[in-house]
Amino acid sequence: MGRIFEVRKHAMFARWNRMAKQFARIGKDITIAVKSGGSDPANNPTLRRVIQNGRAINMPKDRIDAAIRRASGQGAADYQQVLYEGYAPHGVAVLVETATDNPTRTVAGVRNIFSKHGGNLASNGSVSFLFRRMGVFRLDPAGMDQDALELDLIDHGLEEMGESIGEKGEPQLVVRCDFENFGQLQKRLEERKIVPLSAEQEYICTTPTELPETQANEALELIDLLEQDADVQKVYHTLV
């Protein structure tokens, strides 16, 4: 019985840690959005998108509102978005997206994770060519005429559309575009009164890496440690 309790407690703490990390990421995204476009979501499409992403992970409204107020006040953190490139064990290419108020601290932390876990931090351009930067919208497909939507969105930058399964097992419709067309596709969805479950920029792997399970787990261990770093927003990799 005690062993079962310990397992459940560990799972609970893991969920809390994951939620805290997600909320922190959204908080930084809010700060960046407010500083670049103001605190009124009606006039700031980037902020509207980030708020919706916060709602998608069940971030409480009062926390979202507090983050907007902090970002609007004097002394708010000034985050820089920095992308690092590297290799995990066995040649898995990795992109590390960060938001930091201290790039010196961040690069030292990222380099330390790579070097201590069988990888290496690489120079700019070393692995980014293995990824395609895209805008990615995840929609609720319930009651949606997907064929009609696809035909309409093609005129607004749609590149790919397909069905997927979300983290909670729910069906999703994934819509992708070149990142340059992100704004116009977001605007068209808003015109159609479609509220995405989430809307993000993502780096989509174009050259996947396949590994045996043992080697894949070694690469995933490094990737997991990067994702836990406080300055890291997202990690993309070529492992399949």
C-alpha positions in Angstrom: 0.0 0.0 0.0 2.9 2.4 0.9 4.5 1.7 -2.5 1.2 2.6 -4.3 1.0 5.8 -2.3 4.6 6.8 -3.3 3.9 6.1 -7.0 0.7 8.2 -6.9 2.5 11.0 -5.0 5.3 11.0 -7.5 2.8 11.2 -10.4 1.0 14.1 -8.7 4.2 16.1 -8.2 5.2 15.4 -11.8 1.8 16.8 -13.0 2.2 19.9 -10.7 5.7 20.5 -12.0 4.6 20.2 -15.6 1.7 22.6 -15.0 3.9 25.1 -13.2 6.4 25.0 -16.2 3.5 25.5 -18.7 2.2 28.4 -16.7 5.6 30.0 -16.5 6.0 29.6 -20.2 2.7 31.4 -20.9 3.6 34.1 -18.4 6.8 34.9 -20.4 4.9 34.8 -23.6 2.4 37.3 -22.2 5.2 39.6 -21.1 6.8 39.5 -24.6 3.4 40.1 -26.3 2.5 43.0 -24.1 5.9 44.7 -24.5 5.7 44.4 -28.3 2.0 45.2 -28.8 0.3 46.6 -25.7 -1.9 45.1 -23.0 -5.3 45.3 -24.8 -6.0 41.9 -26.4 -8.5 43.5 -28.7 -5.7 45.4 -30.4 -2.9 42.9 -29.9 -3.4 39.6 -31.9 -0.3 38.1 -30.4 -1.6 38.6 -26.9 -5.0 37.2 -27.9 -3.2 34.1 -29.1 -1.2 33.7 -26.0 -4.2 34.1 -23.7 -6.0 31.4 -25.7 -3.0 29.1 -25.3 -3.1 29.8 -21.5 -6.8 28.8 -21.4 -6.0 25.7 -23.4 -3.8 24.4 -20.5 -6.3 25.5 -17.9 -4.3 28.5 -16.7 -6.7 30.4 -14.3 -8.0 33.7 -15.6 -6.7 35.6 -12.5 -3.2 34.4 -13.3 -3.4 35.5 -16.9 -4.8 38.9 -15.8 -2.0 39.2 -13.2 0.7 38.4 -15.8 -0.7 41.1 -18.1 -0.7 43.7 -15.3 2.9 42.8 -14.4 4.0 43.0 -18.0 2.4 46.4 -18.3 4.1 47.9 -15.2 7.5 49.4 -14.6 10.2 47.0 -13.9 8.7 44.2 -15.9 11.3 41.6 -17.0 12.7 42.2 -20.5 12.9 38.8 -22.1 15.0 38.0 -25.2 14.0 35.1 -27.3 17.1 33.1 -28.2 17.3 29.9 -30.2 20.1 27.4 -29.5 21.1 24.5 -31.6 22.8 21.2 -30.7 23.0 17.5 -30.8 21.7 15.0 -28.3 23.3 11.5 -28.1 23.4 9.5 -31.3 23.1 12.4 -33.6 19.6 13.6 -32.7 19.4 17.3 -33.8 17.9 19.6 -31.2 16.5 23.2 -31.3 16.1 24.9 -27.9 13.8 27.9 -27.8 14.4 30.1 -24.8 13.1 33.4 -23.3 15.6 34.9 -21.0 16.5 38.1 -19.1 20.1 36.9 -18.8 21.5 35.2 -22.0 24.8 34.5 -20.3 23.1 32.4 -17.6 20.9 30.7 -20.2 23.6 29.6 -22.6 25.7 28.3 -19.7 22.8 26.3 -18.5 21.9 24.9 -21.9 25.6 24.1 -22.7 26.0 22.3 -19.3 23.0 20.0 -20.0 24.3 19.1 -23.4 27.8 18.4 -22.3 26.9 16.4 -19.2 24.5 14.1 -21.0 26.3 13.0 -24.1 25.4 15.9 -26.4 27.0 19.1 -27.6 25.9 22.7 -28.2 26.4 23.6 -31.9 26.8 26.9 -33.8 23.9 28.7 -35.4 22.7 27.1 -38.6 24.2 23.7 -37.7 20.8 21.9 -37.3 18.1 24.5 -38.0 18.1 23.5 -41.7 16.6 20.2 -40.6 13.5 22.0 -39.4 10.8 24.1 -41.0 9.4 27.0 -39.0 5.6 27.0 -39.2 2.5 28.4 -37.7 0.4 25.6 -36.1 -3.2 26.0 -35.1 -5.0 23.2 -33.2 -8.8 23.2 -33.6 -11.7 21.4 -32.1 -13.1 19.4 -35.1 -16.6 19.0 -33.6 -19.3 20.1 -36.0 -16.8 21.4 -38.5 -17.0 21.0 -42.3 -13.3 20.2 -42.8 -13.4 20.2 -46.6 -15.0 23.6 -46.8 -12.6 25.0 -44.2 -9.6 23.6 -46.0 -10.7 25.2 -49.3 -11.2 28.5 -47.6 -7.9 28.6 -45.7 -5.8 27.7 -48.8 -6.4 31.3 -49.9 -5.0 32.5 -46.6 -1.7 30.5 -46.4 -2.8 27.0 -45.4 0.0 24.4 -46.1 -1.2 21.3 -44.3 -4.3 20.2 -42.5 -5.0 16.9 -40.8 -6.4 15.1 -37.8 -4.5 14.4 -34.6 -4.9 13.4 -31.0 -4.3 15.8 -28.1 -2.4 15.1 -24.9 -5.7 14.2 -23.2 -6.8 11.8 -26.0 -9.2 14.4 -27.5 -9.5 14.7 -31.3 -7.9 17.7 -32.8 -7.7 19.3 -36.3 -4.1 20.5 -36.9 -3.7 23.4 -39.4 -0.2 24.5 -40.5 1.1 27.4 -42.5 4.5 29.0 -43.3 5.2 31.2 -40.3 5.2 34.2 -42.6 1.4 33.6 -43.1 0.6 33.1 -39.5 -1.0 36.5 -39.0 -3.3 36.2 -42.0 -4.4 32.7 -41.2 -5.1 33.7 -37.6 -7.2 36.6 -38.9 -9.2 34.4 -41.1 -10.0 31.9 -38.3 -11.1 34.9 -36.2 -13.3 36.1 -39.1 -14.9 32.6 -39.2 -15.5 32.8 -35.4 -13.2 29.8 -34.9 -11.3 29.9 -31.6 -8.2 27.6 -31.8 -7.4 25.3 -28.9 -3.9 26.6 -29.3 -1.9 28.7 -31.8 1.9 28.5 -31.8 5.0 28.8 -33.9 6.7 25.4 -34.1 9.8 24.0 -35.8 8.7 20.9 -37.7 11.3 18.3 -38.3 11.9 17.6 -42.0 14.6 14.9 -41.6 13.6 12.4 -38.8 16.1 10.3 -36.9 15.2 6.7 -36.0 17.0 4.9 -33.2 16.8 1.7 -31.2 14.9 2.1 -27.9 17.9 2.2 -25.7 19.6 4.9 -27.7 16.4 6.8 -28.1 15.9 6.9 -24.3 19.4 8.4 -23.9 18.5 11.2 -26.3 15.1 11.7 -24.6 16.8 12.0 -21.2 18.8 15.0 -22.4 15.7 16.5 -24.1 13.7 16.1 -20.9 16.4 17.9 -18.9 16.4 20.8 -21.4 12.6 21.1 -21.1 12.9 21.4 -17.3 15.3 24.4 -17.5 13.6 27.5 -16.3 14.8 29.6 -19.3 13.6 27.1 -21.9 10.3 27.6 -23.5 10.2 24.7 -26.0 12.5 21.9 -27.3 12.2 20.5 -30.8 14.1 17.5 -32.1 14.4 15.1 -35.0 13.8 11.8 -33.0 10.8 9.7 -34.1 
